[in-house]
């Protein structure tokens, strides 16, 4: 079997990081890399990637339902209206990552997301406009290629623009993980059961456009 792939107890070949944990495998098989144009989902993903900074993604995945309950299912307008009392409530919530800076960042980013929707019509239109062209991607997505992609020129450009717009916890590495999760790129490895399925989903996905 090629490096970077792993066969689970169910006989399915996946990317190595899916491991043997059933919930991680479900996330890998059914969500990671699937293209989405839903603003709430995109806001959730970028916020959770920010919370993941310095931690493992599995830590965040296990707490995701708690995050959703704490942050009103990541409804942008609701989170944007959170106040200091909500910050204190969330700092005491043992079900999430109790990092005051990241909590305040999520509220700030909801406000910035509102501004982005006003300008572009949707978060989806903004982010998908950055989709890398074919010649910006590895010819073959194998383990060696994947190890070179902690951040890219595109993720650096998005990060720089978001910071200019006032977003926080959106460094180039965090943004590349977000690009992977939202399906802007297909980083399932060659030979993974999901590689071709995600490629087909991306081919059929209608890219959101900026509102006129």
Secondary structure, DSSP 8 states (H G I E B T S, - for coil): --TTEEE-TTS-EEEGGGTT-HHHHHHHHHTTT-----HHHHHHHHHHHHHHTTS-HHHHHHHHHHHHHHTGGG-HHHHHT--HHHHHHHHT-TTS---HHHHHHHHHHHHHHHHHHHHHSSHHHHHHTT---GGGS-SS--HHHHTT-SS-HHHHHHHHHHHHTT--S--HHHHHHHHHHHTSS----TTSTTHHHHHHHHHH--------
